[in-house]
Every structure is written in C-alpha cells, then in structure tokens.
Amino acid sequence: MKSGFVDLPDDVEENPLPPSRRSSILIVDDQATVLQSLYQLFKVSYEVYVATNGAQALSMVKMNPPDLILLDMVMPGMSGMEVCTQLKGDPETQNIPIIFLTASSSVDDEALGLDAGAADFISKPFNPRIVLVRVNTQLRLKTKSDLLRRIARTDALTGLSNRRHFNSTLLKEWRRCARSALPLSLVFIDVDFFKRFNDIYGHPMGDYCLSSVATAMKSRIWRPADLLARYGGEEFVCLLPETPLEGAIHKAQELEASVRSLAIPHEGSSVAPVVTISLGAAAAQPAQGDEPGHLIDAADRMLYEAKAGGRGQVRFVQVDGDAPASAGSASPD
C-alpha cells in the first residue's frame, strides 16, 4: 500500500476513517518502521490514521480533524515545524494537541517546537510506555478543554449555541462562502408576546416555553453546518450556509410550524391561542473583504416587519450588495 514516500504495512490505513466515538490519532512520519510501531501501539484503543509527509497530513486534518497528532519534526519537503505552524495558525485546527517525534535532543529545537504550539516531545527511539502515558495525558487534557469550550459557547437554558458562538461562526461561514462563491442566509426569530406569557404564566413557565421552543426548532435543523442559536431573551437566530433565499424561506416556515405544533397555551396572544413565532429571513452572496453586517440588518428588519404585520409569519428579503431587494412575506397555511 502506498502513502507518501514509503510502503506501508497492509493493515495501516492511508486515508481518513469515518468519524468514531473513539479518540483519533494522526501519526505523521516518513519512516515505515515508526508508523508501524505506533500504529500497533494505538490501534486497539484509538482510531489511528497515518500520513507520510506534511502536505498529506494537512489535507487529512482538514478532511477529518483528529484528537491528537504525533508529528515527526524532520521530514523531506515540508518539515514538522511548518506543519505545526500552519495548524496552530488556523482557528479550525489550533486546538488539536501536537506531540513532536524527534531524534534530536537539542534544547533549542524543543524550545522552538513549544513556542510553535506543540504540547510535548517524544524522543526517538521511544519507549512504548512513555508514549502511551504522554498521549493519554494529552487526550485527557483535550477532553477537558473541549468540554470547557462547549460550555462557553452554549446557552444554559436552551442548550443551543449562544450569541458569542453564533457571531464567530457567522464570520467564519461568511468568509468561507465568499471564497467559494456560495450564498448564505439568516433567519431571525422572536417568540410572539413573550412578555405577556411571562406575566400570565410566570417566569418558570416562561423558561419552559423557551426551552420547548428551542427543542422544537432544533429538531428541524438537519445539516451539520446549520446553526441555531439563542440570540438573547426570547430571540433566536438560524444560520444557513450555502443556502439561497428559497431554502431559507422553506426552513423558516418549518421552524414556524414546529413551534405552532407544540400547542403551548398562550391566552395573551392575539395571533393564536398557542405560542407562535415571528421570523425574518435574509439571503446574500458574501463578497471577499465584505462583512455580514448588512445581512444581519436585513434579517432583523424582516423580523420587525413580520411582527408589525401581525406576527406568526415569515418575512424575507434578498440582499444585493449593501442594499436589500426582493422583499416578501409568507403566512402559515
């Protein structure tokens, strides 16, 4: 089996495997003996991928990011240091721990690696027990760090992403869609007459209402790239990358129907005897160097129009450049 510069043993995978619940390790080295030894060491407990050069490693990480990387410091072509620098400079991969594999005992090399973002070093020839302990330590630390990051970006009441995570994801997806010339849509959502709901039923029931609304809408989010977040109070937002206006309208109607079907009583609503939502959808074609502020403004304006127009409905607009056009509305059947 061929992979990069060397012949690999038949049971070593050269391509990324499907995502698994087991932690995953990417081993990057141009020596077949090193790959074989480490593969045998980890294959029982972890999903193990291998790469034999830096370019291949970067490609594999982009396709299926591992939980940890064992990276040879010295390789033909792109060095391990260059690979590490690229991974640590990318927000998508900067939190993957990297352990350098090196035959060098130079303090200067170790200092350079740590300064580049490496978590640890393992000297060649390596002791299997030491390798296992150091890898397990880094994986435990990553699990804790990932949990803390999830907590930091999650709304405690609804379990959805919070506004901070939405803002960072929107910017990332905007730039990605701009590079790929793909559309991007937003849907702003507001629970109708929520203050009246709290006044009538009390704040504990208000919390229950928001949590139920969030769960219902979340059940209508199918694609991994789509993001539903709590924007604040009774407001939510749905980010739809690679989605034109028509798709955003359809998704907004699905969200509206999912909440209405909960049939949560709301005596204070003039829309219906149950809890409903108003939605404002906007779509744009992101441009390189542009920012998504005008898309946010357009979706927010459509939400305002949906509320002013009677609530419990969808208003939508196509944004062209910095100016919106092609506005419309859709009411539930």
C-alpha positions in Angstrom: 0.0 0.0 0.0 1.4 3.4 -1.0 1.2 6.5 1.1 3.6 9.4 0.5 7.2 8.4 0.4 7.1 4.9 1.9 5.5 1.4 1.6 3.1 0.9 4.5 2.1 -2.4 6.1 -1.2 -3.7 4.7 -3.2 -3.1 7.9 -2.2 0.6 8.1 -4.9 3.0 6.7 -3.6 5.8 4.5 -7.0 7.6 4.2 -9.1 9.2 6.9 -11.7 6.9 8.5 -15.3 7.8 9.3 -15.8 9.7 12.5 -15.9 7.5 15.6 -16.7 7.8 19.3 -13.2 6.6 20.0 -10.5 9.3 20.2 -8.5 9.6 17.0 -4.7 9.9 16.5 -2.9 11.0 13.3 0.7 9.8 13.1 2.9 11.7 10.7 6.3 10.2 9.8 8.2 9.3 6.7 9.7 6.1 8.3 7.6 3.0 7.8 9.0 1.3 10.9 7.9 4.3 13.1 4.4 4.3 11.6 4.1 0.5 12.1 5.3 0.6 15.7 3.0 3.5 16.7 0.1 2.0 14.8 0.4 -1.3 16.6 0.7 0.6 19.9 -2.6 2.6 19.5 -4.8 0.6 17.1 -6.7 -1.3 19.9 -7.7 1.8 21.9 -7.9 4.5 19.2 -8.8 5.3 15.7 -5.4 5.6 14.0 -4.6 7.5 10.8 -1.2 7.8 9.2 0.5 10.3 6.8 4.0 10.1 5.4 4.5 13.8 4.6 3.4 17.2 5.8 1.2 18.1 2.8 -0.7 14.8 3.2 -1.1 15.4 6.9 -2.6 18.9 6.4 -5.0 17.5 3.8 -6.1 14.7 6.2 -6.6 17.1 9.1 -8.8 19.4 7.0 -10.9 16.4 5.9 -11.3 14.8 9.3 -9.6 16.6 12.3 -8.1 14.1 14.7 -8.0 14.5 18.5 -4.2 14.4 18.6 -1.3 14.4 16.2 2.1 12.7 16.6 4.3 14.6 14.2 7.8 13.9 13.1 9.9 17.0 13.4 12.2 16.3 10.5 10.7 15.1 7.2 11.5 15.6 3.5 9.7 18.5 1.9 7.5 20.2 4.5 9.0 19.9 8.0 7.0 19.1 11.1 7.6 22.6 12.3 6.0 24.0 9.2 3.0 21.7 9.6 2.7 22.7 13.3 2.8 26.4 12.4 0.1 26.0 9.8 -2.2 24.0 12.1 -1.8 26.4 15.0 -2.4 29.4 12.8 -5.8 28.0 11.7 -8.7 28.6 14.1 -10.2 25.3 12.9 -7.2 23.2 13.9 -5.4 25.3 16.5 -6.8 23.3 19.5 -5.5 19.9 18.3 -2.6 18.9 20.6 0.6 18.1 18.7 3.4 15.9 20.1 6.6 16.1 18.2 8.6 13.0 17.4 12.3 13.8 17.2 15.7 12.2 17.2 17.2 15.5 18.3 18.0 16.2 21.9 18.6 19.9 21.3 17.1 22.2 23.8 16.8 24.9 21.1 14.7 22.6 18.9 12.5 21.7 21.8 12.1 25.4 22.7 11.2 26.2 19.1 8.6 23.5 19.0 7.0 24.5 22.2 7.0 28.1 21.0 5.2 27.0 17.8 2.4 25.4 19.9 3.5 21.8 20.4 2.1 20.2 23.6 5.0 17.7 24.2 8.0 15.9 22.7 8.8 12.3 22.4 12.4 11.3 21.6 13.4 8.6 19.2 13.9 5.7 19.8 10.9 5.9 22.0 9.7 3.8 25.0 6.2 2.5 24.3 5.0 3.0 27.9 6.2 6.6 27.9 4.5 7.2 24.6 1.2 5.8 25.9 1.3 7.9 29.1 2.1 11.1 27.3 -0.6 10.5 24.6 -3.2 9.6 27.2 -2.4 12.7 29.2 -2.8 15.0 26.2 -6.1 13.3 25.2 -7.5 13.8 28.8 -6.5 17.4 28.7 -8.1 17.9 25.3 -11.3 16.3 26.5 -11.5 18.7 29.4 -10.6 21.7 27.2 -13.3 20.7 24.6 -15.9 20.4 27.4 -15.0 23.9 28.7 -15.2 25.3 25.2 -18.6 23.7 24.7 -19.8 25.2 28.0 -18.5 28.6 27.0 -20.4 28.6 23.7 -23.7 27.1 24.9 -26.8 28.8 26.3 -27.5 27.3 29.7 -31.3 27.4 29.5 -31.9 26.1 26.0 -28.8 24.1 25.2 -28.4 25.9 21.9 -25.3 27.8 20.9 -25.1 31.3 22.5 -24.8 34.6 20.8 -21.0 34.7 21.1 -20.6 31.4 19.3 -23.1 32.5 16.7 -21.1 35.7 16.0 -17.9 33.8 15.5 -19.5 31.1 13.4 -21.3 33.7 11.2 -18.0 35.4 10.4 -16.3 32.1 9.6 -19.1 30.9 7.3 -19.4 34.3 5.7 -15.7 34.2 4.7 -15.9 30.5 3.6 -19.0 31.2 1.4 -17.2 34.3 -0.1 -14.2 32.2 -1.1 -16.4 29.5 -2.6 -19.0 31.9 -4.2 -21.8 30.3 -2.3 -24.9 32.0 -0.8 -25.6 32.4 2.9 -28.9 33.0 4.7 -30.0 34.1 8.2 -33.3 33.7 9.9 -34.1 35.9 13.0 -36.8 34.5 15.3 -38.9 36.1 18.1 -41.4 34.4 20.4 -44.7 36.3 20.0 -45.9 38.3 23.0 -43.5 36.6 25.3 -43.7 39.3 28.0 -47.4 38.6 28.2 -46.7 34.9 28.5 -44.4 35.5 31.5 -47.0 37.9 33.1 -49.8 35.3 32.8 -48.0 32.0 33.5 -44.9 33.1 35.5 -41.2 33.0 34.7 -40.7 29.3 35.4 -43.3 28.5 32.7 -41.5 31.1 30.5 -38.3 29.2 30.8 -40.1 26.0 30.0 -41.6 27.7 27.0 -38.3 28.9 25.7 -36.7 25.5 26.2 -39.5 23.8 24.4 -39.4 26.2 21.5 -35.7 25.7 21.2 -36.1 21.9 21.2 -38.8 22.0 18.6 -36.8 24.2 16.2 -33.6 22.2 16.8 -35.5 19.1 15.6 -35.8 20.9 12.2 -32.1 21.5 11.8 -30.7 18.7 9.7 -27.4 19.8 8.2 -24.2 19.8 10.4 -23.2 23.3 9.1 -26.6 24.9 10.0 -26.6 26.6 13.4 -29.5 27.5 15.6 -28.6 29.9 18.5 -30.2 31.9 21.2 -29.6 35.5 20.3 -30.9 36.9 23.6 -34.1 36.8 25.7 -36.8 35.3 23.5 -34.9 35.9 20.3 -33.2 33.2 18.3 -31.2 33.1 15.1 -30.7 30.4 12.5 -27.5 30.5 10.3 -27.8 28.6 7.0 -24.6 28.4 5.0 -24.7 27.5 1.3 -28.4 28.3 1.3 -30.2 30.7 -1.1 -33.3 32.7 -0.2 -35.7 30.0 -1.3 -34.2 27.5 1.1 -34.2 30.0 3.9 -37.9 30.7 3.4 -38.6 27.0 3.5 -36.6 26.5 6.6 -38.3 29.5 8.3 -41.7 28.0 7.5 -40.6 24.7 9.0 -39.4 26.4 12.2 -42.7 28.3 12.5 -44.8 25.2 12.1 -42.7 23.2 14.6 -43.3 25.8 17.3 -47.0 26.1 16.5 -47.4 22.4 16.6 -46.3 22.3 20.3 -49.7 23.8 21.1 -48.4 25.6 24.2 -51.4 27.6 25.5 -51.0 31.4 25.3 -54.0 33.3 26.5 -52.3 36.6 26.0 -51.5 36.2 22.3 -53.6 37.9 19.6 -52.1 35.7 17.0 -53.4 32.3 18.1 -54.4 30.6 21.4 -51.0 28.9 21.4 -47.4 30.1 21.4 -46.2 31.3 17.9 -43.0 32.8 16.5 -42.3 35.6 14.0 -39.4 35.2 11.6 -37.3 37.4 9.4 -35.2 35.7 6.7 -32.5 37.3 4.5 -30.1 35.8 2.0 -26.9 37.3 0.4 -24.0 36.3 -1.7 -20.9 37.1 0.5 -18.1 39.0 -1.1 -14.4 38.8 -0.4 -13.4 41.6 2.1 -17.0 42.3 3.0 -18.6 41.9 6.4 -22.0 40.3 7.2 -23.4 43.4 9.0 -25.8 44.3 6.2 -27.2 40.7 6.2 -27.8 40.9 9.9 -29.6 44.3 9.5 -31.7 42.9 6.7 -32.9 39.8 8.6 -33.6 42.0 11.7 -35.6 44.4 9.6 -37.6 41.5 8.1 -38.3 40.3 11.7 -39.6 43.7 12.6 -41.9 43.7 9.5 -43.2 40.2 10.4 -44.1 41.5 13.9 -45.6 44.7 12.6 -47.6 42.8 10.0 -49.4 40.6 12.5 -46.8 38.2 13.9 -46.8 34.4 13.5 -45.4 34.7 10.0 -42.3 34.9 7.8 -41.0 38.0 6.0 -38.0 37.6 3.7 -35.6 39.6 1.6 -32.7 39.1 -0.9 -29.8 41.3 -0.1 -27.8 42.6 -3.2 -24.5 44.2 -2.2 -25.2 46.7 0.6 -28.9 47.2 -0.3 -31.8 44.8 0.2 -34.2 43.9 -2.6 -37.0 41.5 -3.4 -38.8 41.5 -0.1 -41.8 39.3 0.5 -43.9 37.5 3.1 -45.3 34.1 3.9 -48.0 33.3 6.4 -48.8 29.9 7.8 -51.4 27.8 6.0 
